[in-house]
Amino acid sequence: MTSARLCIGMTLAPTWLNGHAWRRPDSGIEQLLDLSYFRDLAQRAEAAGADFLFRPDTLFHPNLANGPGGGAGGLDPTLLMTALAGATTRINLLTTISATFLPPWYVARMLMSLNWLSGGRIGWNVVTALDGHRNFGLETMPSGAERYEKAAEFHALVTRLWDSFPAEALLQDREGGRILDETQIHPVDHDGAHFRVEGPLSLPAMPGKRIPIFQAGASEIGRDFAARIADGVFAATPDRDAAQAYRGDILRRAAGHGRAQAPKVLPGLSLFLASSRAEAQDLFHATHRGADRARRMARLKLLTGVDFSDWPDDRAVTLADLPALPEGLHSQTSALLLRRMIERDRPRLDDLLERPETIGSPHWQVIGTPDDAIDAVRDWQATEAADGFIAFPGGSVACLKLVLDEVIAPLADPASLWDCDAERPTGFAALFGA
Ligand SMILES: Cc1cc2nc3c(=O)[nH]c(=O)nc-3n(C[C@H](O)[C@H](O)[C@H](O)COP(=O)(O)O)c2cc1C
C-alpha cells in the first residue's frame, strides 16, 4: 500500500538548464554559483509545500555538455544545504555524500553539525560514487561489489558514531556544575575491513531528530543495501511497470531484512511542462534540439557496445543486435534501462536517438501540462508504483515555475508535516514514520 500522503522532493541540480535551456535569455545561468539563486529557489519550494530539497553530487569534473544540471557539478552540496538551512525554516534538506572516498568520522560530524544547524532538517543520500577515484589517489575505480561493501561499513560506522555521543549525555546542569555525563559517551573502537576509527564523535546527537537515509541502488547488491538501510529510495524507473516492479522488490527485500517501517520509494520525475501539450513537446524538442548526433551515437556506443554510425536511420534495433553488457560501465543502470526499452519497443535508429534513455534521462517523464503531471503522479500513487517523487523540471525557468506552483503546490500536504504540535514527532525523519 502506498500512503495517502505523497513525499515530494525538489532537485536543486538545475535540470531546468540542461540541453539548450541554459541559453535562454532568462535562464539565470550567470547566478548559478550565487547563494541568492538557490535561496530564492529554496524559499519558493518551501512555499509550494515540497517536503525536501535534494542536491545530487559527484566527486569529479562533470561532463557539462548536457547542461549544468546533468553532471551534478557545481557547489558542494553539504555546504549549499548549510547555507540554505539559514534561509528556510521548514523544508528538509537532503545532501549527497559518497561513502567511497571520504573518512566516516569526518562525514558523521559534518552531518550531525548540519542537523543541529538546520533544526533537524537534514537527510543523507548515501551514494557509492560513479567515478572520481583519481581525485582520491586511486588508480582504478573499486568494483560495484567493493563499493557497496565499503558503503555498508561506512554507513554502520557513521550511525554508531552518531550514537557514541547520545543527546542524553548533554546535562548542561548549571547548579550541579556538570555539563556532560561522560559515562554515556563511548568510543566505537571500530576495526573493520575498510576503516579503523576510535570515536566517539565530538558533538552530541540531536534529541529526537534522527537523520534519515536515502539511497538509490539499482543493481542487486545496491537494491539490497537500499532496502536494508534507507528511509527513502530513489529510483530511475522510466515507466509504471518498471516502477511497480522496483518498488515491490524494495519492499520485499526490506521485509526480508525484518524492517517494520517500509522505505518510501521515490522515482525521479523529469517534467517538461507548458500550458498546452503541443508547447510542452516544443519545449522538449527545443531543449534537445541539435544535441549533436555524434554525441548521442557515442553515448549509445558506450551503453550498448555497438557503433551505429553506419546504420540507416530506418533500421530497427533489436536485442539481438547488442552484445553482452560491456564491462566497466559508469552506469550499469542506464545500460540496462536502454536494453529493456530496445527489447520492448525495437525502435528504429532515428527513434532510438530521440529517446530519453539515449538523450540522458532514464527517469519517469511527463511532457505535457501541469494537469497531465498531476494525473500521472496520482496514477502511480494509486497503482503502488511510487510513494512520491523527486521533481526534475526541464527545459526552462518557466517550466520550473510551473512545477513548483502548479504541480508541487496542489499535490503537497504541508499541514501534515509542518504541524509543530509538540505531540507530533518533527524533523525530517518524521516523514518516514520514525
Ligand atoms: C534520483 C537519483 C539520484 C541520484 N543521485 C546520485 C548522486 O547525487 N550521486 C551519485 O553518485 N549517484 C547518484 N545516483 C545514482 C545511484 O547512487 C546509483 O549508483 C544508481 O542508481 C545505480 O545503482 P547501482 O549503484 O546499484 O548500480 C542517483 C540515482 C537516482 C535514481
The ligand as a Tripos MOL2 file, in Angstrom:
@<TRIPOS>MOLECULE
LIG
   31    33     1     0     0
SMALL
NO_CHARGES

@<TRIPOS>ATOM
      1 C1         17.1070   10.1070   -8.3760 C.3       1 LIG1
      2 C2         18.5390    9.6080   -8.3290 C.ar      1 LIG1
      3 C3         19.5300   10.4360   -7.8310 C.ar      1 LIG1
      4 C4         20.8690   10.0140   -7.7800 C.ar      1 LIG1
      5 N1         21.8210   10.8640   -7.3070 N.ar      1 LIG1
      6 C5         23.1240   10.4880   -7.3270 C.ar      1 LIG1
      7 C6         24.1470   11.3820   -6.8930 C.ar      1 LIG1
      8 O1         23.8900   12.5070   -6.4970 O.2       1 LIG1
      9 N2         25.4270   10.9660   -6.9520 N.ar      1 LIG1
     10 C7         25.7830    9.7200   -7.4020 C.ar      1 LIG1
     11 O2         26.9700    9.4040   -7.4070 O.2       1 LIG1
     12 N3         24.8380    8.8420   -7.8030 N.ar      1 LIG1
     13 C8         23.5280    9.2020   -7.7880 C.ar      1 LIG1
     14 N4         22.5620    8.3380   -8.2340 N.ar      1 LIG1
     15 C9         22.9870    7.0060   -8.7130 C.3       1 LIG1
     16 C10        22.7930    5.9660   -7.6190 C.3       1 LIG1
     17 O3         23.5160    6.2940   -6.4650 O.3       1 LIG1
     18 C11        23.1940    4.5820   -8.0980 C.3       1 LIG1
     19 O4         24.5670    4.4880   -8.3440 O.3       1 LIG1
     20 C12        22.4660    4.2210   -9.3520 C.3       1 LIG1
     21 O5         21.0850    4.2890   -9.1160 O.3       1 LIG1
     22 C13        22.8650    2.8420   -9.8690 C.3       1 LIG1
     23 O6         22.6420    1.8670   -8.9120 O.3       1 LIG1
     24 P1         23.7900    0.8240   -8.5610 P.3       1 LIG1
     25 O7         24.8810    1.6290   -7.8890 O.co2     1 LIG1
     26 O8         23.1540   -0.1770   -7.6250 O.co2     1 LIG1
     27 O9         24.2280    0.2240   -9.8790 O.co2     1 LIG1
     28 C14        21.2180    8.7160   -8.2680 C.ar      1 LIG1
     29 C15        20.2070    7.8800   -8.7720 C.ar      1 LIG1
     30 C16        18.8890    8.3070   -8.8210 C.ar      1 LIG1
     31 C17        17.8380    7.3760   -9.3880 C.3       1 LIG1
@<TRIPOS>BOND
     1     1     2 1
     2     2     3 ar
     3     2    30 ar
     4     3     4 ar
     5     4     5 ar
     6     4    28 ar
     7     5     6 ar
     8     6     7 ar
     9     6    13 1
    10     7     8 2
    11     7     9 ar
    12     9    10 ar
    13    10    11 2
    14    10    12 ar
    15    12    13 ar
    16    13    14 ar
    17    14    15 1
    18    14    28 ar
    19    15    16 1
    20    16    17 1
    21    16    18 1
    22    18    19 1
    23    18    20 1
    24    20    21 1
    25    20    22 1
    26    22    23 1
    27    23    24 1
    28    24    25 2
    29    24    26 1
    30    24    27 1
    31    28    29 ar
    32    29    30 ar
    33    30    31 1
@<TRIPOS>SUBSTRUCTURE
     1 LIG1         1 GROUP 0 **** ****
